[in-house]
């Protein structure tokens, strides 16, 4: 028996869904999925944030690889092969819990990505550019907007293009990761041989609860995304075979591509000198002095000759890497939102696939507009401070992303019970345990994002985010909780606006 359609509610499958799915094109093969996943999971914009917590970060990275990353790979391999329809996580959530839950969950899943593209990723790209091509000097406001708006809309254009063209961005991005992270790792070894490295004892790797609270949300943010290729399920040539293949191969590569550069940063830079925004970029600049350049007494690195040339190449690869991260997530989440539009869980206007491109152009443009708005608002509200803009948007992106998995992860156990006869080319072991453990970890991380240190010393000195004091804890809570609540209400609004589509489907039964 093959995986047939299971209506999420009694309304059935809308005729609109059948009409729009006919416009999709099958050109998403096994290695396309693998490269797509590498761009989805391996993001360089948060490497500095993780490394800033010191050697303990490496410990938690490995622990979460075992208890979170691998189980989520097992979960997604089953769901992606058993329910390979376009829309991926929206389909799984709505089949398990109904269209209302699917609508709210899917809105959170989508909104994260234009926010992330317009904020964190754009600022990371600007920082790489200014560090290597502008002598570390900040761009003027007009130049900042020119650079970042081109960055955002190049990403949107790549998402709009038909997948047989647009998929080359993830392919280039995957190879940029291999080259950038591989070159950095080799250069760290050369730097260590020449200059020595920062030492740390085994005690520095000891895990702590404070480190867990600080690191788990961002590490989980790094470790999610296995489900994203399934948002283009109907565009895959053989989803039931290719999805498990790509997931299990990308999992091992992703752990290595995170672990090696984080360890490299810790070996090169003192922890107090590592920042969330510039940590990885600063480490690249410092170790590349082995090819030409020097490090001043104050720790400032200057490149020359071959060092300058290779530094510029690394900056280009870094920008391509963060761009491909944004493009893959926008490609996937925009498809999921479009599917909810023609399935009756979002406005029908958004649920349109372009006959010319085979992509959800309307949602792509909406994502570009949201990214632009976030970019302008965040830049103005932080008075042009790149570090503040980076931190503010990253926190919002992490929280909205993780909350959306509160609908995705329980779906494995629920669909095992609700759809036992669906053919499962791959079956995850212990489905109930996997769903419970992953959901509990996401719930814990979400609480800690909103109220850091909850359960121990809420907003104590070990937990308060940089720049915040204990007396500002309620203000901080509101800055995190209010946007989340607002996004959830918008998800309910999208579901309400999808009522005409659901009504038409019900009448056709």
N, C-alpha and C positions, 0 to 999 in steps of 0.2 A: 504494500500500500504506500502511495506517495503522500506527501504533505499537501493535503487539500485545504481549501479556504475554510476557516472557522470563524463565523461572524462574531465579533466581539459583543454584540448585543442583538436583541431580537429584530432590530431594524434591518438586518441583512447587509449585504454588500451593495452599496449604491451603484447605480448605472454609471455615474460620473467616474467611479474608480475604473471601471472596465474601459471607458473611453480614453482616459488619460494614460492608462498603462499600455495601451496599444502604441503610444508614441515613444515608448522607451526602446533603446537599442542595446543589443547584447554584444558588448566588446570589453568586458571586464574579466580578464583571465587570471590564472593562478598567480603568476609573478606580479601582475598589476596589483592584486590584493596584498601580496607580501610587501611591496614597496609602499603602498598606501598605508598599511599598518605601521610600518617603521616611521613614516612621517607623522602618523597619528599619535603614536605612543612616545617616541623619542623626541622630546622638545628641549632645546638648549637654553631657553629663556629662564628656566627655573633651576638650572644647575648651580648657579651662584647662591641662590636662596637656600638650597639644601646644604651646600658646602659651608655656608656661614655658621652652621651649628657645630662645626668641628668634627673630630673623628667619630663621635657618637652617631653622626648622620650616616656614615658608612654602615654601621651596625644595623640601624633601623631600616636602611635600604635593603639589606639582605634579608632581615626578618620579614619585612612586608612582602618581599618577592615570594617567600614561601607561604605565608598565611593569607595573602591577598591577591597578588598578581597571578600566581599559578592557578588558584581556584577560580578566579574570574575568567581565565583562559579556558578552563574546562567547561564552565557554565556557558560561555559564549559559543564554544565549538558545538555544543549540543543544540542550543537554540538557533544558531545561525544555519546549521545544516538541516534541522527539522522544520523550521519555519523561515524559508529563504525569501519571503515576499519583500518587495520594495517597501521601505519604511523601517525595516529592522526593529530597533528598540520600541518604536511607537506601536508596531504590530504586536510585539510580545506583550507589552504592558496593557494594551487595550483588550487583547484576547483574554488576558488573565484577570483583569480588574474592571473592564468596561471602558467606554469611550471617554467618560468624564475624567477618570484617572489618567487615561492615555493622553488626553488633551493637556491637562495641567503638567504632567511629567514631560511631555514633548515640548511644551513652550519653554520650560526651564532648560531642557536639553539644547534647544535651538538658541535661545537668547544669550547664553554663555559665549558663543563663538563670535558674533559680531562685536560684543563687548571686549573680548580677549584680543581680537584682531586690531580693533581701533585703539586699544590701550596698551596692554603689556607687550604685544609683539611689535607694534609700531615703534614704541619707545626703545625696545631692545635693538631694533634695526638702526634707529637713529644713533644710539650709543656706540654701536660698532662702527658706523660711518664716521662719527666725530672723533673717535679714539684713533682710528688708523688713517683717515683722510683729511682731518681738520685739526691735527695737533692737539686733540683733546678739548678744543674750544667749542662751547655750545653754539648751536645755530641761532641766527636771528629768528624772531617769530615768523616772518614770511617764509624764510627758508625752511624752518621746521614744518610748517603746514604744507609747503610744496613737496617736501620729501615724504612725509607721512601719508598725505592724500594720494600721491602716486602709488605708494606701497599698498594702501588699502584697495584702491580701485584696480590695480593690476591683479590683486588676489581675487576680486569680484569677477573681473573679466575671465580669469582662468576657470572660475566656477561656472560661468555662463556657457563657455565653449563646450561643444559636444564632448562626451567623455573620451572619445578616441583621440582628441587633441588635448583636452584639459588634463588627462591623466599623466601627461609628460611632466607636469610640475611636480607631482609626488615622486616620479621616477628620478628626476634631477635632484630633488630634495633628499631622497634616500642616499644617492651616491655622494651628495655633499656631506651628509652625516658621516658616512664611512671615511671620506677623505679628511674632513676636519677633525673628527675625534681620533682617527688613527694617527694623523700627523701630530696632533697635540700630545698623544700618549707617547709616541716615539721621542718627541722633542723633550718631554719631561725627563725621560731616561737620560738623554744626552746632557740636559741641564744639571741633573743630579750628579753625573759623573764629573762634570766640570766644576760645579760650584758647591755641591753638597745640597742636602735637602733638610727641610724642617722635620725634626724628629718628634715622635710622640710615642708614649709607652702604651702597653696593653690597657692600662687603666683609663686612658683617654677614650677607648672604644666602649667603655661600660655604659649600658643603656640606663636612662633615668626616665622617671615619669614626666618631668618637665620637658625633656627632649622629645618624648613620645607625643606630648600635646603640641609642641611646636612643629614637629616634622611630619606627623602622620597625615594631616590634611594635604600638604603640598606633595608628599610622596604618593598618596593615593591619586591625586590629580594627575601626576605623571604616569601612573600605572593603569589608568582607565583608557578605554578606547577600542578594545577588541571588537566591539559590536559595530563600529562605525562603517566598515565596508558593507555590512548588511543593509544599510540604508539604501544601497543600490542593488538590492537582491535580485530584482528582475532584469538587471543589466549584466549579471554574471553569466558566464558561459556554462559553468557547472558548479553551482554554489554548494551542493551537498558534498562534493569531493574537495573542492578548492578551499572552502572556508576553514575546516580543521587543519589542512596542510599549512596554510598561511599563518594561522594563529600560533601553532606550536613552534614553527620555525622563527617567527618574529619574537616570540617570548624570550627565547634564549639570547638572541641578538640584542634585544632591548635592554636586558639586565646588564650585559657587558658594556653596551654603549653609554649607560648611565654610570656604572660603577667605576670604570677606568678614568674618565675625566674628573669625577668628583674626588677620587683618591689622588689624582694628579694635582688638582688645585690645593688640596690639603698638604701635599708634600712641598709645594712651591711657595705658597703664601701663608703668612701667619694668620690665624683665625680672625684676629682683630682687624685685619686689613681686607677681609673678604666681605663684599656687599652683595645684596640680592640682585641688584641691577648689573653691576659691573664685574662681579667676581670672576666669571669665566673669561670675559674679555680681557681683564687685567692680567689673568694668569697666562693667557695666550701671548700677550705683549711681553711679559717678563721672560718666559721660557724661550721665546723666539730670538732673544738677544744672543743665543749661542750661534746664530747664523750671521750676526752682525748687529752691534749695538752695545749698550751697557745699562746697568742699573745704578742710579745715583744713591748717595748715602741715605736720602729720605725715602727710598723705595721706588722712586719714579723711574720707569723703564723708557729708554729711547732706542729706536731701531734705526739701522742704517744698512746700506748695501743689500746683500741677499736677505738679511733680516727684515728690512723694510718691504722688499718685494714679496716675501712669503707672508708677512703680516697683512699686507693688502689683499693677497689671495685668500687668507684665512677669513678676513672681514667679509669678502664677497661670499664665501661659502657660508659664513654665519648668517648673513642676510638672506641668502637663498634657503637656508635651513628653517629660519623662523617664518619666512614667507610660505614655504611648503607646509609647515604645521598649520598655519591659518587657513590655507587653501583646502587642505584635506578635510579639516573639521567643518568649514563652511560648506563644502561640497556635500558632505554627509548629512549634517544637521538641516540644511536647506531642503534636501530631498525628504527627510522625515517630516518636516513641517508641511511640505506640499502634499505628501500622502495623507496627513491628517486633514488637510483642506478638502481633498476629494473623497475622504472617508466620512466626513460629517463631524469632525472634531476641531475644525477651524474654519474660518471664512472660505467659502467656495472660490472666491476671487484668487486666493493664494494657492489653491490646489489645481494649478494649470501647468502642464508640461508643454514646453515649446515644441511645435512640430518641426521647426527648423533645426534646433539644437538638441532636442531630446533631453533638455534640462529644465529645472523650475526657475525660469528667468525672473518671474515676478518676485519670488522669495529671495533670489540672489540680489536683486536690486534693493529690496527692503533691507537685507543684511548690510549692504554697502552704506545705505543711509543711516542705519543704526550705528555702524562703526564710525562713520563721520561725526555723528552727533556726540557719541561717547568721547571721541578724540578731542573735539573742541571743548566740550564741557569740562572734561578732566584737566585739560591743559590750562584752561582759564581758572578753574577752581583751585588748582595747585600753584597758580601764579608762575607757570612755566617750569616748575621743579620736576625734572625727569624722575628722580628717585621717589618723590611722593606720588607722582602719577602712576609709576610702576607698581608701588606697593598697594595703593588704593584699588586699582583695577584688578590686580592679581587676586586680592582677597575676595572681591565680589565674584570673579570668574571661578575660583575654587569652590566657594560655597554653593553657587547655583549649579555647577557641574555635579558636585557630590549629591546634592538633594535629589537630582533627577535619577540617580541610581537606586534610590529607595523604592522606585517602581520597577526598575529593570531586574535587579538581583532576585527579589522574591518570585519573579515570574517563572524561574526554572522549576521550583517545587510545585507551584500552582498549576502550571501547564502539564506537568507529569500526571497530575490528578485529573485535570479537566479534559485533557486530550491524550489519553493513554494509547490510543490506536494509531496515532500519527507515526509514520515511519521515521525512525531516528538513526541515520547512518552512523552517528557517534553518540554514545550515552555516557554522560558524566557520572562518576561514582558518587555515592552518598549525596544525592541532589538536595535533600532537606537540610543536611548539615552545611553544605556549601551556601545555600541561600541564606540560612540563619546567620552564619559567621560573617559573610560579606555584608549583609544588611546591618548587622550589629556594629561592624567596624565603620561603615559609612555614617550611621546614626551618631556614633561617638564622635567622629571627626567633625560632623556638622555642628554638634553642640559645642565643641571646643572652638570652632571658628566664631560662633556667635558669642560665647561666654568663655574665653580662655581660662583654663584652670578650674572649671566647674568640677566639683567633687573633691577638690583639695583646697587651694587658696585662690578663689576666683579673682583674677586680675592682680594677683600678688606679683612681687618683683620678678619671679621666675617665669611668669606667664604673660605679663602685659606686653602688647605689641610695641615696637619701637615708636617713641614719640608720644605715648599715652601714659597717663598716670592712674593710680588706683581711684582717685576721685572722679575720673572721667569714664568709669566702667559702664555706667548706664547709658551715657552718650554713645559709647562705642557699640554697645549692644544694639541700640536703635539704628546706628548706621549700617549694621549688618542685617538685622532682622526686618527692618522696614522694606528695603528693596526686595528681599526674598518674599515677603508677604505680598508685596505689590505684583511681583512676577507671577505668583500663584493665582492671584485674582485675575490677572490678564489671561492666564490659561483658562480659567473658568469662563471669562468673557469670550474667548475664542471658541470654546465648546458651545456656548449659547448661540454664537453667530453661525455655527454649523448646523443649527437645527433644521433649516429648510432642506439641506441635503439629506439629513436623517429621515425627515418626514417623507420626502420623495421616495426614498428607498423603502420605507415601510408601506407606502401605498402601492408599490410595485409588486409586493409579495402576493 
